[in-house]
Amino acid sequence: MNFPNEQILYRVTQGDEAAFSMLYTHFRSPALKFCNTLLKDEEEAKNVTQDVFAKIWDRRIQIKPEHSFQAYLFISLRNQIFDQFKKMEKDQLLRKQYVDRISFIHEDDMDDKEARIKFLLGAVETLSTKRRQILKLNIEEGKSYKEIAAYLNISTNTVKNQLIKAKHILRQQFQVAVL
């Protein structure tokens, strides 16, 4: 008999926490190994594994007991990791675009360059202390959301939201100044 059998999966779809705990216990170690192989980061592998199992529990009614749970789990893990890779790539691209926008200043126009730098620094100073700190850690020091969150003891979601708001404010101020 293969684990998990249809009966256990059916119990999970009905909200049986004990059955889900059996699934989690059985698949946690192979899931961690799989994630760690792709991510090369044990802590992040634990986070992804935990997130995927939480999503599976939240969507337990979608589990098809007659299909392979193992395939469903590993496809879910792979997709979560690929989504993270895309997000990291997008974050790096946004950081590069932000730096490129600042670098548009020509060397031969020193007065204009100094005025723009002063304007940008002034605009950054208008941000709240926490937003300014998060922005500087991300842009100047190149820290990731996770690193900033750990350093400031806040959630990665808070870091993400504060960076989005800070960049939005700076963009608006710069557009108003250009017009």
Contact map, one row per residue, 1 for C-alpha under 8 A:
11101000000000000000000000000000000000000000000000000000000000000000000000000000000000000000000000000000000000000000000000000000000000000000000000000000000000000000000000000000000
11111000000000000000000000000000000000000000000000000000000000000000000000000000000000000000000000000000000000000000000000000000000000000000000000000000000000000000000000000000000
11111000000000000000000000000000000000000000000000000000000000000000000000000000000000000000000000000000000000000000000000000000000000000000000000000000000000000000000000000000000
01111101100000000000001000000000000000000000000000000000000000000000100000000000000000000000000000000000000000000000000000000000000000000000000000000000000000000000000000000000000
11111111100000000000000000000000000000000000000000000000000000001000000000000000000000000000000000000000000000000000000000000000000000000000000000000000000000000000000000000000000
00011111110000000000000000000000000000000000000000000000000000001100000000000000000000000000000000000000000000000000000000000000000000000000000000000000000000000000000000000000000
00001111111000000000000000000000000000000000000000000000000000001000000000000000000000000000000000000000000000000000000000000000000000000000000000000000000000000000000000000000000
00011111111100000010000000000000000000000000000000000000000000000000000000000000000000000000000000000000000000000000000000000000000000000000000000000000000000000000000000000000000
00011111111110000010000000000000000000000000000000000000000000111000100000000000000000000000000000000000000000000000000000000000000000000000000000000000000000000000000000000000000
00000111111111000000000000000000000000000000000000000000000000011000000000000000000000000000000000000000000000000000000000000000000000000000000000000000000000000000000000000000000
00000011111111110010000000000000000000000000000000000000000000000000000000000000000000000000000000000000000000000000000000000000000000000000000000000000000000000000000000000000000
00000001111111111011000000000000000000000000000000000000000100000000000000000000000000000000000000000000000000000000000000000000000000000000000000000000000000000000000000000000000
00000000111111110000000000000000000000000000000000000000000111100000000000000000000000000000000000000000000000000000000000000000000000000000000000000000000000000000000000000000000
00000000011111110000000000000000000000000000000000000000000110000000000000000000000000000000000000000000000000000000000000000000000000000000000000000000000000000000000000000000000
00000000001111111000000000000000000000000000000000000000000100000000000000000000000000000000000000000000000000000000000000000000000000000000000000000000000000000000000000000000000
00000000001111111111000000000000000000000000000000000000000000000000000000000000000000000000000000000000000000000000000000000000000000000000000000000000000000000000000000000000000
00000000000100111111100000000000000000000000000000000000000000000000000000000000000000000000000000000000000000000000000000000000000000000000000000000000000000000000000000000000000
00000000000000011111110000000000000000000000000000000000000000000000000000000000000000000000000000000000000000000000000000000000000000000000000000000000000000000000000000000000000
00000001101100011111111000000000000000000000000000000000000000000000000000000000000000000000000000000000000000000000000000000000000000000000000000000000000000000000000000000000000
00000000000100011111111100000000000000000000000000000000100000000000000000000000000000000000000000000000000000000000000000000000000000000000000000000000000000000000000000000000000
00000000000000001111111110000000000000000000000000000000000000000000000000000000000000000000000000000000000000000000000000000000000000000000000000000000000000000000000000000000000
00000000000000000111111111000000000000000000000000000000000000000000000000000000000000000000000000000000000000000000000000000000000000000000000000000000000000000000000000000000000
00010000000000000011111111100000000000000000000000000000000000000000000000000000000000000000000000000000000000000000000000000000000000000000000000000000000000000000000000000000000
00000000000000000001111111110000000000000000000000001000000000000000000000000000000000000000000000000000000000000000000000000000000000000000000000000000000000000000000000000000000
00000000000000000000111111111000000000000000000000000000000000000000000000000000000000000000000000000000000000000000000000000000000000000000000000000000000000000000000000000000000
00000000000000000000011111111000000000000000000000000000000000000000000000000000000000000000000000000000000000000000000000000000000000000000000000000000000000000000000000000000000
00000000000000000000001111111110000000000000000000000000000000000000010000000000000000000000000000000000000000000000000000000000000000000000000000000000000000000000000000000000000
00000000000000000000000111111111000000000000000010000000000000000000000000000000000000000000000000000000000000000000000000000000000000000000000000000000000000000000000000000000000
00000000000000000000000011111111100000000000000000000000000000000000000000000000000000000000000000000000000000000000000000000000000000000000000000000000000000000000000000000000000
00000000000000000000000000111111110000000000000000000000000000000000000000000000000000000000000000000000000000000000000000000000000000000000000000000000000000000000000000000000000
00000000000000000000000000111111111000000000000010000000000000000000000001001000000000000000000000000000000000000000000000000000000000000000000000000000000000000000000000000000000
00000000000000000000000000011111111100000100110010000000000000000000000000000000000000000000000000000000000000000000000000000000000000000000000000000000000000000000000000000000000
00000000000000000000000000001111111110000000100000000000000000000000000000000000000000000000000000000000000000000000000000000000000000000000000000000000000000000000000000000000000
00000000000000000000000000000111111111000000000000000000000000000000000000000000000000000000000000000000000000000000000000000000000000000000000000000000000000000000000000000000000
00000000000000000000000000000011111111110000110110000000000000000000000000001100100000000000000000000000000000000000000000000000000000000000000000000000000000000000000000000000000
00000000000000000000000000000001111111111101100000000000000000000000000000000000000000000000000000000000000000000000000000000000000000000000000000000000000000000000000000000000000
00000000000000000000000000000000111111110000000000000000000000000000000000000000000000000000000000000000000000000000000000000000000000000000000000000000000000000000000000000000000
00000000000000000000000000000000011111110000000000000000000000000000000000000000100000000000000000000000000000000000000000000000000000000000000000000000000000000000000000000000000
00000000000000000000000000000000001111111101100000000000000000000000000000000000100000000000000000000000000000000000000000000000000000000000000000000000000000000000000000000000000
00000000000000000000000000000000001111111100100000000000000000000000000000000000000000000000000000000000000000000000000000000000000000000000000000000000000000000000000000000000000
00000000000000000000000000000000000100111111100000000000000000000000000000000000000000000000000000000000000000000000000000000000000000000000000000000000000000000000000000000000000
00000000000000000000000000000001000100111111110000000000000000000000000000000000000000000000000000000000000000000000000000000000000000000000000000000000000000000000000000000000000
00000000000000000000000000000000000000001111111000000000000000000000000000000000000000000000000000000000000000000000000000000000000000000000000000000000000000000000000000000000000
00000000000000000000000000000000000100101111111100000000000000000000000000000000000000000000000000000000000000000000000000000000000000000000000000000000000000000000000000000000000
00000000000000000000000000000001101100111111111110000000000000000000000000000000000000000000000000000000000000000000000000000000000000000000000000000000000000000000000000000000000
00000000000000000000000000000001001000000111111111000000000000000000000000000000000000000000000000000000000000000000000000000000000000000000000000000000000000000000000000000000000
00000000000000000000000000000000000000000011111111100000000000000000000000000000000000000000000000000000000000000000000000000000000000000000000000000000000000000000000000000000000
00000000000000000000000000000000001000000001111111110000000000000000000000001001100000000000000000000000000000000000000000000000000000000000000000000000000000000000000000000000000
00000000000000000000000000010011001000000000111111111000000000000000000000001000000000000000000000000000000000000000000000000000000000000000000000000000000000000000000000000000000
00000000000000000000000000000000000000000000011111111100000000000000000000000000000000000000000000000000000000000000000000000000000000000000000000000000000000000000000000000000000
00000000000000000000000000000000000000000000001111111110000000000000000000000000000000000000000000000000000000000000000000000000000000000000000000000000000000000000000000000000000
00000000000000000000000000000000000000000000000111111111000000000000000010011001000000000000000000000000000000000000000000000000000000000000000000000000000000000000000000000000000
00000000000000000000000100000000000000000000000011111111100000000000000000000000000000000000000000000000000000000000000000000000000000000000000000000000000000000000000000000000000
00000000000000000000000000000000000000000000000001111111110000000000000000000000000000000000000000000000000000000000000000000000000000000000000000000000000000000000000000000000000
00000000000000000000000000000000000000000000000000111111111000000000000000000000000000000000000000000000000000000000000000000000000000000000000000000000000000000000000000000000000
00000000000000000000000000000000000000000000000000011111111100000000000000000000000000000000000000000000000000000000000000000000000000000000000000000000000000000000000000000000000
00000000000000000001000000000000000000000000000000001111111100000000000000000000000000000000000000000000000000000000000000000000000000000000000000000000000000000000000000000000000
00000000000000000000000000000000000000000000000000000111111100000000000000000000000000000000000000000000000000000000000000000000000000000000000000000000000000000000000000000000000
00000000000000000000000000000000000000000000000000000011111111100000000000000000000000000000000000000000000000000000000000000000000000000000000000000000000000000000000000000000000
00000000000111100000000000000000000000000000000000000001111111100000000000000000000000000000000000000000000000000000000000000000000000000000000000000000000000000000000000000000000
00000000000011000000000000000000000000000000000000000000001111100000000000000000000000000000000000000000000000000000000000000000000000000000000000000000000000000000000000000000000
00000000000010000000000000000000000000000000000000000000001111110000000000000000000000000000000000000000000000000000000000000000000000000000000000000000000000000000000000000000000
00000000100010000000000000000000000000000000000000000000001111111000100000000000000000000000000000000000000000000000000000000000000000000000000000000000000000000000000000000000000
00000000110000000000000000000000000000000000000000000000000001111110100000000000000000000000000000000000000000000000000000000000000000000000000000000000000000000000000000000000000
00001110110000000000000000000000000000000000000000000000000000111111100000000000000000000000000000000000000000000000000000000000000000000000000000000000000000000000000000000000000
00000100000000000000000000000000000000000000000000000000000000011111000000000000000000000000000000000000000000000000000000000000000000000000000000000000000000000000000000000000000
00000000000000000000000000000000000000000000000000000000000000011111100000000000000000000000000000000000000000000000000000000000000000000000000000000000000000000000000000000000000
00000000000000000000000000000000000000000000000000000000000000001111111100000000000000000000000000000000000000000000000000000000000000000000000000000000000000000000000000000000000
00010000100000000000000000000000000000000000000000000000000000111011111110000000000000000000000000000000000000000000000000000000000000000000000000000000000000000000000000000000000
00000000000000000000000000100000000000000000000000000000000000000001111111000000000000000000000000000000000000000000000000000000000000000000000000000000000000000000000000000000000
00000000000000000000000000000000000000000000000000000000000000000001111111100000000000000000000000000000000000000000000000000000000000000000000000000000000000000000000000000000000
00000000000000000000000000000000000000000000000000000000000000000001111111110000000000000000000000000000000000000000000000000000000000000000000000000000000000000000000000000000000
00000000000000000000000000000000000000000000000000010000000000000000111111111000000000000000000000000000000000000000000000000000000000000000000000000000000000000000000000000000000
00000000000000000000000000000010000000000000000000000000000000000000011111111100000000000000000000000000000000000000000000000000000000000000000000000000000000000000000000000000000
00000000000000000000000000000000000000000000000000000000000000000000001111111110000000000000000000000000000000000000000000000000000000000000000000000000000000000000000000000000000
00000000000000000000000000000000000000000000000000010000000000000000000111111111000000000000000000000000000000000000000000000000000000000000000000000000000000000000000000000000000
00000000000000000000000000000010001000000000000110010000000000000000000011111111100000000000000000000000000000000000000000000000000000000000000000000000000000000000000000000000000
00000000000000000000000000000000001000000000000000000000000000000000000001111111110000000000000000000000000000000000000000000000000000000000000000000000000000000000000000000000000
00000000000000000000000000000000000000000000000000000000000000000000000000111111111000000000000000000000000000000000000000000000000000000000000000000000000000000000000000000000000
00000000000000000000000000000000000000000000000100010000000000000000000000011111111100000000000000000000000000000000000000000000000000000000000000000000000000000000000000000000000
00000000000000000000000000000000001001100000000100000000000000000000000000001111111110000000000000000000000000000000000000000000000000000000000000000000000000000000000000000000000
00000000000000000000000000000000000000000000000000000000000000000000000000000111111111000000000000000000000000000000000000000000000000000000000000000000000000000000000000000000000
00000000000000000000000000000000000000000000000000000000000000000000000000000011111111100000000000000000000000000000000000000000000000000000000000000000000000000000000000000000000
00000000000000000000000000000000000000000000000000000000000000000000000000000001111111110000000000000000000000000000000000000000000000000000000000000000000000000000000000000000000
00000000000000000000000000000000000000000000000000000000000000000000000000000000111111111000000000000000000000000000000000000000000000000000000000000000000000000000000000000000000
00000000000000000000000000000000000000000000000000000000000000000000000000000000011111111100000000000000000000000000000000000000000000000000000000000000000000000000000000000000000
00000000000000000000000000000000000000000000000000000000000000000000000000000000001111111110000000000000000000000000000000000000000000000000000000000000000000000000000000000000000
00000000000000000000000000000000000000000000000000000000000000000000000000000000000111111111000000000000000000000000000000000000000000000000000000000000000000000000000000000000000
00000000000000000000000000000000000000000000000000000000000000000000000000000000000011111111100000000000000000000000000000000000000000000000000000000000000000000000000000000000000
00000000000000000000000000000000000000000000000000000000000000000000000000000000000001111111110000000000000000000000000000000000000000000000000000000000000000000000000000000000000
00000000000000000000000000000000000000000000000000000000000000000000000000000000000000111111111000000000000000000000000000000000000000000000000000000000000000000000000000000000000
00000000000000000000000000000000000000000000000000000000000000000000000000000000000000011111111100000000000000000000000000000000000000000000000000000000000000000000000000000000000
00000000000000000000000000000000000000000000000000000000000000000000000000000000000000001111111110000000000000000000000000000000000000000000000000000000000000000000000000000000000
00000000000000000000000000000000000000000000000000000000000000000000000000000000000000000111111111000000000000000000000000000000000000000000000000000000000000000000000000000000000
00000000000000000000000000000000000000000000000000000000000000000000000000000000000000000011111111100000000000000000000000000000000000000010000000000000000000000000000000000000000
00000000000000000000000000000000000000000000000000000000000000000000000000000000000000000001111111110000000000000000000000000000000000000000000000000000000000000000000000000000000
00000000000000000000000000000000000000000000000000000000000000000000000000000000000000000000111111111000000000000000000000000000000000000000000000000000000000000000000000000000000
00000000000000000000000000000000000000000000000000000000000000000000000000000000000000000000011111111100000000000000000000000000000000000000000000000000000000000000000000000000000
00000000000000000000000000000000000000000000000000000000000000000000000000000000000000000000001111111110000000000000000000000000000000000010000000000000000000000000000000000000000
00000000000000000000000000000000000000000000000000000000000000000000000000000000000000000000000111111111000000000000000000000000000000000000000000000000000000000000000000000000000
00000000000000000000000000000000000000000000000000000000000000000000000000000000000000000000000011111111000000000000000000000000000000000000000000000000000000000000000000000000000
00000000000000000000000000000000000000000000000000000000000000000000000000000000000000000000000001111111100000000000000000000000000000000000000000000000000000000000000000000000000
00000000000000000000000000000000000000000000000000000000000000000000000000000000000000000000000000111111110000000000000000000000000000000000000000000000000000000000000000000000000
00000000000000000000000000000000000000000000000000000000000000000000000000000000000000000000000000011111110000000000000000000000000000000000000000000000000000000000000000000000000
00000000000000000000000000000000000000000000000000000000000000000000000000000000000000000000000000000111111010011000000000000000000000000000000000000000000000000000000000000000000
00000000000000000000000000000000000000000000000000000000000000000000000000000000000000000000000000000011111111001000000000000000000000000000000000000000000000000000000000000000000
00000000000000000000000000000000000000000000000000000000000000000000000000000000000000000000000000000000111111001000000000000000000000000000000000000000000000000000000000000000000
00000000000000000000000000000000000000000000000000000000000000000000000000000000000000000000000000000000011111000000000000000000000000000000000000000000000000000000000000000000000
00000000000000000000000000000000000000000000000000000000000000000000000000000000000000000000000000000000111111111000000000000000000000000000000000000000000000000000000000000000000
00000000000000000000000000000000000000000000000000000000000000000000000000000000000000000000000000000000011111111100000000000000000000000000000000000000000000000000000000000000000
00000000000000000000000000000000000000000000000000000000000000000000000000000000000000000000000000000000000011111110000000000000000000000000000000000000000000000000000000000000000
00000000000000000000000000000000000000000000000000000000000000000000000000000000000000000000000000000000100011111111000000000000000000000000000000000000000000000000000000000000000
00000000000000000000000000000000000000000000000000000000000000000000000000000000000000000000000000000000111011111111100000000000000000000000000000000000000000000000000000000000000
00000000000000000000000000000000000000000000000000000000000000000000000000000000000000000000000000000000000001111111110000000000000000000000000000000000000000000000000000000000000
00000000000000000000000000000000000000000000000000000000000000000000000000000000000000000000000000000000000000111111111000000000000000000000000000000000000000000000000000000000000
00000000000000000000000000000000000000000000000000000000000000000000000000000000000000000000000000000000000000011111111100000000000000000000000000000000000000000000000000000000000
00000000000000000000000000000000000000000000000000000000000000000000000000000000000000000000000000000000000000001111111110000000000000000000000000000000000000000000000000000000000
00000000000000000000000000000000000000000000000000000000000000000000000000000000000000000000000000000000000000000111111111000000000000000000000000000000000000000000000000000000000
00000000000000000000000000000000000000000000000000000000000000000000000000000000000000000000000000000000000000000011111111100000000000000000000000000000000000000000000000000000000
00000000000000000000000000000000000000000000000000000000000000000000000000000000000000000000000000000000000000000001111111110000000000000000000000000000000000000000000001000100000
00000000000000000000000000000000000000000000000000000000000000000000000000000000000000000000000000000000000000000000111111111000000000000000000000000000000000000000000000000000000
00000000000000000000000000000000000000000000000000000000000000000000000000000000000000000000000000000000000000000000011111111100000000000000000000000000000000000000000000000000000
00000000000000000000000000000000000000000000000000000000000000000000000000000000000000000000000000000000000000000000001111111110000000000000000000000000000000000000000001001000000
00000000000000000000000000000000000000000000000000000000000000000000000000000000000000000000000000000000000000000000000111111110000100000000000000000000000000000000000001000000000
00000000000000000000000000000000000000000000000000000000000000000000000000000000000000000000000000000000000000000000000011111111000100000000000000000000000000000000000000000000000
00000000000000000000000000000000000000000000000000000000000000000000000000000000000000000000000000000000000000000000000001111111000000000000000000000000000000000000000000000000000
00000000000000000000000000000000000000000000000000000000000000000000000000000000000000000000000000000000000000000000000000111111101100000000000000000000000000000000010000000000000
00000000000000000000000000000000000000000000000000000000000000000000000000000000000000000000000000000000000000000000000000001111111100000000000000000000000000000000000000000000000
00000000000000000000000000000000000000000000000000000000000000000000000000000000000000000000000000000000000000000000000000000011111110000000000000000000000000000000000000000000000
00000000000000000000000000000000000000000000000000000000000000000000000000000000000000000000000000000000000000000000000000000001111111000000000000000000000000000000000000000000000
00000000000000000000000000000000000000000000000000000000000000000000000000000000000000000000000000000000000000000000000000000011111111100000000000000000000000000110010000000000000
00000000000000000000000000000000000000000000000000000000000000000000000000000000000000000000000000000000000000000000000000011011111111110000000000000000000000000000010000000000000
00000000000000000000000000000000000000000000000000000000000000000000000000000000000000000000000000000000000000000000000000000000111111111000000000000000000000000000000000000000000
00000000000000000000000000000000000000000000000000000000000000000000000000000000000000000000000000000000000000000000000000000000011111111100000000010000000000100110000000000000000
00000000000000000000000000000000000000000000000000000000000000000000000000000000000000000000000000000000000000000000000000000000001111111111000000000000000000000010010000000000000
00000000000000000000000000000000000000000000000000000000000000000000000000000000000000000000000000000000000000000000000000000000000111111111100000000000000000000000000000000000000
00000000000000000000000000000000000000000000000000000000000000000000000000000000000000000000000000000000000000000000000000000000000011111111111000010000000000000000000000000000000
00000000000000000000000000000000000000000000000000000000000000000000000000000000000000000000000000000000000000000000000000000000000001111111111110010000000000000000000000000000000
00000000000000000000000000000000000000000000000000000000000000000000000000000000000000000000001000100000000000000000000000000000000000111111111000000000000000000000000000000000000
00000000000000000000000000000000000000000000000000000000000000000000000000000000000000000000000000000000000000000000000000000000000000111111110000000000000000000000000000000000000
00000000000000000000000000000000000000000000000000000000000000000000000000000000000000000000000000000000000000000000000000000000000000011111111000000000000000000000000000000000000
00000000000000000000000000000000000000000000000000000000000000000000000000000000000000000000000000000000000000000000000000000000000000001111111100000000000000000000000000000000000
00000000000000000000000000000000000000000000000000000000000000000000000000000000000000000000000000000000000000000000000000000000000000001110111111110000000000000000000000000000000
00000000000000000000000000000000000000000000000000000000000000000000000000000000000000000000000000000000000000000000000000000000000000000100011111110000000000000000000000000000000
00000000000000000000000000000000000000000000000000000000000000000000000000000000000000000000000000000000000000000000000000000000000000000100001111111000000100110000000000000000000
00000000000000000000000000000000000000000000000000000000000000000000000000000000000000000000000000000000000000000000000000000000000000000000001111111100000100000000000000000000000
00000000000000000000000000000000000000000000000000000000000000000000000000000000000000000000000000000000000000000000000000000000000000000000001111111110000000000000000000000000000
00000000000000000000000000000000000000000000000000000000000000000000000000000000000000000000000000000000000000000000000000000000000001001100001111111111000100100000000000000000000
00000000000000000000000000000000000000000000000000000000000000000000000000000000000000000000000000000000000000000000000000000000000000000000000011111111111101100000000000000000000
00000000000000000000000000000000000000000000000000000000000000000000000000000000000000000000000000000000000000000000000000000000000000000000000001111111111000000000000000000000000
00000000000000000000000000000000000000000000000000000000000000000000000000000000000000000000000000000000000000000000000000000000000000000000000000111111100000000000000000000000000
00000000000000000000000000000000000000000000000000000000000000000000000000000000000000000000000000000000000000000000000000000000000000000000000000011111110000000000000000000000000
00000000000000000000000000000000000000000000000000000000000000000000000000000000000000000000000000000000000000000000000000000000000000000000000000001111111000000000000000000000000
00000000000000000000000000000000000000000000000000000000000000000000000000000000000000000000000000000000000000000000000000000000000000000000000000001101111101100000000000000000000
00000000000000000000000000000000000000000000000000000000000000000000000000000000000000000000000000000000000000000000000000000000000000000000000000001100111111100000000000000000000
00000000000000000000000000000000000000000000000000000000000000000000000000000000000000000000000000000000000000000000000000000000000000000000000011011000011111110000000000000000000
00000000000000000000000000000000000000000000000000000000000000000000000000000000000000000000000000000000000000000000000000000000000000000000000000000000001111111000000000000000000
00000000000000000000000000000000000000000000000000000000000000000000000000000000000000000000000000000000000000000000000000000000000000000000000000001000011111111100000000000000000
00000000000000000000000000000000000000000000000000000000000000000000000000000000000000000000000000000000000000000000000000000000000001000000000010011000011111111110000000000000000
00000000000000000000000000000000000000000000000000000000000000000000000000000000000000000000000000000000000000000000000000000000000000000000000010000000000111111111000000000000000
00000000000000000000000000000000000000000000000000000000000000000000000000000000000000000000000000000000000000000000000000000000000000000000000000000000000011111111100000000000000
00000000000000000000000000000000000000000000000000000000000000000000000000000000000000000000000000000000000000000000000000000000001001000000000000000000000001111111110000000000000
00000000000000000000000000000000000000000000000000000000000000000000000000000000000000000000000000000000000000000000000000000000001001100000000000000000000000111111111000000000000
00000000000000000000000000000000000000000000000000000000000000000000000000000000000000000000000000000000000000000000000000000000000000000000000000000000000000011111111100000000000
00000000000000000000000000000000000000000000000000000000000000000000000000000000000000000000000000000000000000000000000000000000000000000000000000000000000000001111111110000000000
00000000000000000000000000000000000000000000000000000000000000000000000000000000000000000000000000000000000000000000000000000010001100100000000000000000000000000111111111000000000
00000000000000000000000000000000000000000000000000000000000000000000000000000000000000000000000000000000000000000000000000000000000000000000000000000000000000000011111111100000000
00000000000000000000000000000000000000000000000000000000000000000000000000000000000000000000000000000000000000000000000000000000000000000000000000000000000000000001111111110000000
00000000000000000000000000000000000000000000000000000000000000000000000000000000000000000000000000000000000000000000000000000000000000000000000000000000000000000000111111111000000
00000000000000000000000000000000000000000000000000000000000000000000000000000000000000000000000000000000000000000000000100110000000000000000000000000000000000000000011111111100000
00000000000000000000000000000000000000000000000000000000000000000000000000000000000000000000000000000000000000000000000000000000000000000000000000000000000000000000001111111110000
00000000000000000000000000000000000000000000000000000000000000000000000000000000000000000000000000000000000000000000000000000000000000000000000000000000000000000000000111111111000
00000000000000000000000000000000000000000000000000000000000000000000000000000000000000000000000000000000000000000000000000100000000000000000000000000000000000000000000011111111100
00000000000000000000000000000000000000000000000000000000000000000000000000000000000000000000000000000000000000000000000100000000000000000000000000000000000000000000000001111111110
00000000000000000000000000000000000000000000000000000000000000000000000000000000000000000000000000000000000000000000000000000000000000000000000000000000000000000000000000111111111
00000000000000000000000000000000000000000000000000000000000000000000000000000000000000000000000000000000000000000000000000000000000000000000000000000000000000000000000000011111111
00000000000000000000000000000000000000000000000000000000000000000000000000000000000000000000000000000000000000000000000000000000000000000000000000000000000000000000000000001111111
00000000000000000000000000000000000000000000000000000000000000000000000000000000000000000000000000000000000000000000000000000000000000000000000000000000000000000000000000000111111
00000000000000000000000000000000000000000000000000000000000000000000000000000000000000000000000000000000000000000000000000000000000000000000000000000000000000000000000000000011111
